[in-house]
Amino acid sequence: MNKSELIEAIAASADIPKAAAGRALEAMVDSITDALKKGDQVALVGFGTFAVKERAARTGRNPRTGDPIEIAAAKIPSFKAGKALKDAVN
């Protein structure tokens, strides 16, 4: 499912116009992004939790030459599925 299909599904499920569903989806994504930028986590009970994890610096290898390279530390977004979502998928 891509973004436009998700907007259509939201519009049909909530019985609202596609434009309103698109704005709602954008607002949700922006809100989650802003919270993660601040270092907060977003917990949606039954669905899952969005959080930021720290990835430590490490040494990797250049696949072409085999030379060691330093890979910088980074913050990465992560998602942990909630129990209800796991149960629905299984």
Secondary structure, 3 states (H helix, E strand, C coil): CCHHHHHHHHHHHHCCCHHHHHHHHHHHHHHHHHHHHCCCCEEECCCEEEEEEEECCEEEECCCCCCEEEECCEEEEEEEECHHHHHHHC
